[in-house]
């Protein structure tokens, strides 16, 4: 290892363990927020251009959001699982094992992404129908799904690369990968959809090309050996200790993402049962709320490696301080954003549809979701704390709550009781319920951290015996 690389390692490690938290967390979070927002923005742009074709095309794009969620679930499972462990390993100065962890997660992500691609093409029609495509939009849905499936392996691998960069305290390339891909996607959408007259398939093709470019940008720093953690097949090591650690945090992430996919499929099928316009409205709302939620996830991903580093280094005081800071900033920031979005809700919906039914239903759902989003913000920070500490059980319970334990019963029951308006309200109800579930889990963990911190303080005092 070169002296320059060792110097970079120590600088980053010192930043994570000793830097001022109100500077370190935003420094790590801002690139992640930007990259997540760009990713969500080009999903919104996709929906905007597709909406210019027809309401049926918009509904088809919404249906295929479930397919992208399936791929995301796999990539994030390996990426978040590896990233959480890598942060703790680097904090404990176990750099070689961090390289083994990243490489192992990357190979598995590529493999599972390839499996999704093959199975998707074999069962294409059955897949889109299962995801909620009505007879009127089946062909639109198939056209959109085709290119997304081609991109599945690199999409899954990109999540691991991004999480690896973030885990070592180097989020700039993670941001660049998402940003470059997003800009290319936005530029290619009108060309592929309208100039080349590819229609819905053009939006999908633009997304696939942009994902390939993002993958190459994310791979670049690893190929040039400009990272603390090395990537390569020679570092592939699927030994039990690594797979267990990846699974501890990856499984809760897979549950959360998988349940989000199941929830989308249920929502699409319920909305399609009311009307294609209802399905179009819910599709737009889902993309918009993902845009807001992505900023929260990006902020949480700035907090999580700081907490993970300090947990691994037994700096419990900084774990507590970073959690308090992130909770206040996260909830306050999203509250301001949601007030603005709620006020502009009808105007936002008019950008995607001229159908009054779509506009009214979408604006109603946006405003309720904005009301509940601050609760969701705190749940995300809490969940990131659990991931940073390697608390798989608590993270799994929270992952199950928003899109599973709370959402699925809410969406079914409220749809039966209040029709399409109940369906539009279900996510807001689930967000408040998930916060109720999170609080007792948080109190238990905070008590443990405070106890460890008090023990560390006593041990550090002169004349005090170490516990």
N, C-alpha and C positions, 0 to 999 in steps of 0.2 A: 504494500500500500504506500503511495507516494506521500511525501511530507505535506504537499498541498492538500491532498484529500483528508489527511488526518487533521490538518488545521481547520478545514471546513466542517468536519465532524464536531470538533470541539467548540467551534463558534456556534453551531446550531444547537448543540447540547446545552451550552451555557445559556443561550437565549431561552430555551424551553424551561430550564430549571431555575434561572435567576433573573430573567428579564421581567420588566414591569408588565403585569398581566393586562392592564388596560391598553397596552401597546401590542403585546405579543399576540393576544387572541384576535384582535381586529386585523393585524398583519397577516395572520394565517387564514382568517375567515374571509377577508375581502376578495382574494382571488377565487376562493371556492364559491362565494355568493355570486360573483360575476359569471363564472363558468356555468353554474347551475341556472342562473337567470337566462343566459344566452341559450342554453340547451332548451329551456322551457319556452323561450321566445320563439325559436325557430319551429317548435311544435305548434305554437299559436299562429305563426305565419303560414305554416302548412295548412292549418285549419282555415285561415282567412282565404288563401288562394283556392282551396278546394271548395269553399262555400260559394265561390263565384261560378262554380259549375252547376250545382243544384243542392237542395236540401238532402237528397238521397246520397250524394257524394260526401257531404259533411257527416252524415250518419255513418257511412262506411269507414271514414277516417276515424271516427270515434270508436267503432267496433274494433279496428286494428290497433287502437291504443292498448287494448288488452294483450295483443301479441307482443308489442314492444315492452309491456310490463312483465311478461313472462321471461323475455330475454334479460331485461333489467334485473329481475329477481335472481337469476342465476349469476350474472356478473357481480351484482352487489353482494350476494352471499359470500362468494370467494374473496371479493375485494375488501369488504368491511371486516370479514373474519380475519384476513391476513393483516389488514391495516391496524386493527386493534392490537394484535400480538406484536407487530413490528414496532409500534410506538413503545410498548413496554420493554421489548428486547433492547432497543436503542437506549432507553433510559437506564437499563441495567448493564449497558456496554457489551451486549452479546450480539455483535454486528454480523458475524458469520451466519448465525442461525436466522437472523432477519433476512438475509439473502436467500437462504433455503426456503423460508416461508413464502416470500414473494414469488419465487420461481415456481414453486409447487402449485400455488393458487392460480398462477397465470396459465400453466399447462392444463389444469383441470377446467378452467373457465373456457379455454379454446375448445376443449373436447366436448363439454356439455353444450356449448353454442353450436358446434357442428351437428350434434345429435338432434337438437331442436330443428335445425335447418332440414335435415333429411326427413324427419318425421312430419314436419310441416308440409313439405311438398307431397309426401305420400298420402296424407289425409287432409289435403287443402280444403275441399268443399265442406267436409265434416267439421273442420276447425273453425271456419268463419261462421257456420251456422251455430256451432256451440258457443261462440263468442257473442252471439246476439244478432247476427245478420238476418233481416227479414227477407222474404222472397224478392222484394223490389230492389234490394241492394246487394244481393249475393255476388253478382258479377263485379260490381264496384269493389266489394270487399276482397275478392280474389285478386283483382288487379293490384290493389294496394299491398296485399300481403306478400306478393311474389318477391319484390326487391328487398323487403324487410327481412325475409328469410335468408336471402343471399348474404346479408350483412350480419346475421346472427353471431357467427364466431368472433368477428372482430369487435362487435358491440360488447359482447361479454368480456373479451380480453381487455378492452379499453377501460372498463370499470376497475379491473385489478391494477392496471398501470397507474391510473389516476389516484386510487387509494394508496398505492405504494409511495408515490411522490408526496402526497399530503401527509402520510404517516411519518416521514422523515423530516418534516418541517420545510418542504420545498414545494409549495403549491403553485408557483408561477407557471411551470410547464403544464400542470394540470389545467390551469385556467386557459393557457394558450391553445391546448388541444381542443377544448370545448369551444373556445371563441372562434378559431379558424374554421372548424367544422360548421359552426352555426352560420358564419358569414357566407360560406360557400353554399350551404343549404338554402339560405334566403335568396342568393343570387341565381341559383339553378332552378328554383321553383317555377317562376314565370316562364323561363326558357323551355323547360321540359313539359310543363302543363299546357301552355298556350302556343308558344312559337313552334315547337315540335309536334303539338297536338297529341300528346300522350295522355292527357286527361288525368284521372286519379293515379294511374300508374306512374305518371311523371313526378308527382309529389313523392311517391315512394322511392323512385329511382334517385331523386335529389337527396333524400335522406340517406340512402345507402352509400352514395358517393361521399357525402359529407362525413359519414361515420368512418369510412376508410381513411380519409385525410386526417381526422382526429386521431385515429389509431397510430398513424405514422408519426405524427407530431409527439404524441405521448411516448412512443417507443424511442425517439431520437436521443433523449438524455441518457437512457440506459445503454443504448448502442455506443454512445460516445464516452461512456464511463464517467459521466459527470454527476453521478448520484452516490449517496452513501451506501445504498443497498444495491447489490449487484443482481442482474437478471440474466439467466441463461439456462439451457437444458442441463449443463453440468452441475447446476445448483439444485436441480429437481430432486427432492428428497421427501417422498410421501411416507415418512416414518410416523409412528403412532403419536408421538408428542406434538408434532406439528399439525397433524390432521385433527387431533383433539382440540387444539387451541383455535384453529380456523373454524371448526364446527361450533365451538362454544359461542362465538359471536356471529358466525356466518349463518347458523341455523335460525337464530331469532330474526336476522335480517331476511332470510329466505321466507320465514313465516309471515313477516310483515309484508314483504313484497308479493308473496304468493297470495296472501289473503286480500291484498289490494286488487290483484288480478281477478280473483274469484268475485270480489265485490263489484268490480267493473262489469264482469260478465253478467252477474245477477241484475245489476242496475240496467244494463243495456237490454236484457231480455224483458225486464219489467217495463221499461220505457217504450220499447218497441211494441209491447202489447197494448199500449195506449195509442200511439201514433208515431209515424216517422218524424213528424215535427217535434214531438216530445223527445225522441231519441237524439235529434239534432241539437236541441236546446241543452240537454244533459251533457252531450259530448263537448259543447263549447264551454260549459261551466266547469267540467272536469279539467279541461286544458288550462283555463284561467286560474283555477284554484291550485293546480299543480305549479303554475308560475309563481304564485305567492308562497306556496309551501316550499318550493325549491330554494327560496332565499333563506328560509328557516333552516333547512337541511344544510345549506352551505355554511351558515353561521355556526350550527352545531358541529360541523366538521372542522371548523377552526378551533373550537373549544376542546373537542375530544382528544386530539393528539397531545395537547398541553396537559390535560388531566392524566392521560395515559403515561406520558413521560414522568410526571411527578409522582404518580402512584408507583411506578416501577422503581423510582429513586427514593421512595418512602418520604417524600415531601408532602405530608398530609395537609399541612397548613395551606399550601398552594392549591391543592385539589379543592379544598373548601372555598377559598377565595375565588378561584376561577369559576366554580359553579355559581356562586352568588352573582358575580359580575355578568356571566352569560345569561342567567335567568332574568335579571333586570333589563339588560340591553335587548335581549331577544323579544321579550313580551312587549316592552315599550315601542320598539321599532315596528313590529308587525301591527300593533294597534293603530299607529299613525297611518301606515299603508292601507290598512283595511277601511279606515274612515273614508279615505279618498276613493277607493274602489267602490265602496257601497254607494256613495253619492253619485258616481258615474255609471252605475250598473246598467241602466237602460241604454245609455249612449254606447257603452261597450258592446252590448248585445246587438244593437243596430248595425254595428260594423260587420257582423257575421250573418245577419239575416234581415229581410224586409217583411217577414211573416210575424204578425202581431202576437200570435200564439207562442212562437219561439221566444220573442223578446220578453213578453210578460213572465213566462215561466222561468226563463234564464235569470232575469233581474231579481225575481223573488228568491231564487236559490242562492245567487251570489251574495245578497244581503244577509241571509241567514248564516251562510258560511263565514262571512266576514265577522259576524258577531261572535262566532265560536273560535275563530282562528287564534286569538291570544291564548286561550286554554291549550290549543294544540301546540303553540310555540313552547310553552313551558314543558309539556310532555316530551317534546323532541329533545330539549336540553337535559331533562331527567334521563331519558333513554341513552343519550350520548355519555352521561356520567356512568351509567351501568356498563356500557360497552368499554369505556376507558379503564374501568376497574376489572374487566373480565368477568362480570357477573351475568353469566349466560341465562340463568333462570329468571332473574328479575327483568332482564332485557327481553326475554322471550314472552313473558306475561304482558309487558307493555306492547310488544310487537303484535301480539294476538288481539289486544284490546280494541284499538281504533278501527281496524278493518275487519275484525273477526268477531270477538266477543260482544262488542258494542254495535258495530255497524250492520252486520248481516241481519240480526234480529230486528234492528231499528228500521232498515229499509223494507223488510218484508211486512212487518206489522203496520208501519205507518202508511205503506202503499195500500194495504187492505182497508185501513180505517179512513184515510183521507185522499185516496186516489193519487193522481200525479203530483198534487201539491204536497202530499205526505212523502212521496219519493224524493221530491226536491228538498225536503227538510231533513232527511235522514242523516246526512253527514254531519250537520251541525249538532244534532242530538248526540251522535256517537262521540264527537269531540269532547263535549262536556262530560259524558259518562266515562271516557277514558281518563280524564283528569281526576275524577273521583277515585278511580282504581289506582292511579299512579301515586297519590299522596301517601297512603300508608306504606307503600314500598319504599318511597323516598325517605320517610322519617326513620325507618329501620336502618337504611344505609348511612344516612347522615349521623345517626347515633354511633355507628361503628367507626366512621371516619374520625369523628370528634374524640372518641375514646383512644384511638391509635395516636392521634395528634397530641392529646394530653400526655400519653405515655412517652412519646418522643421528646416532649418539652421537659418532662421530669428527668428523663435519662440524660438530657443535655446539661442539666444544672450541676454545678460543682458540688461534690459531696453526696450526690444522689446515686444510689445503686440502679443499674439498668434492670428494668423489669424482665 
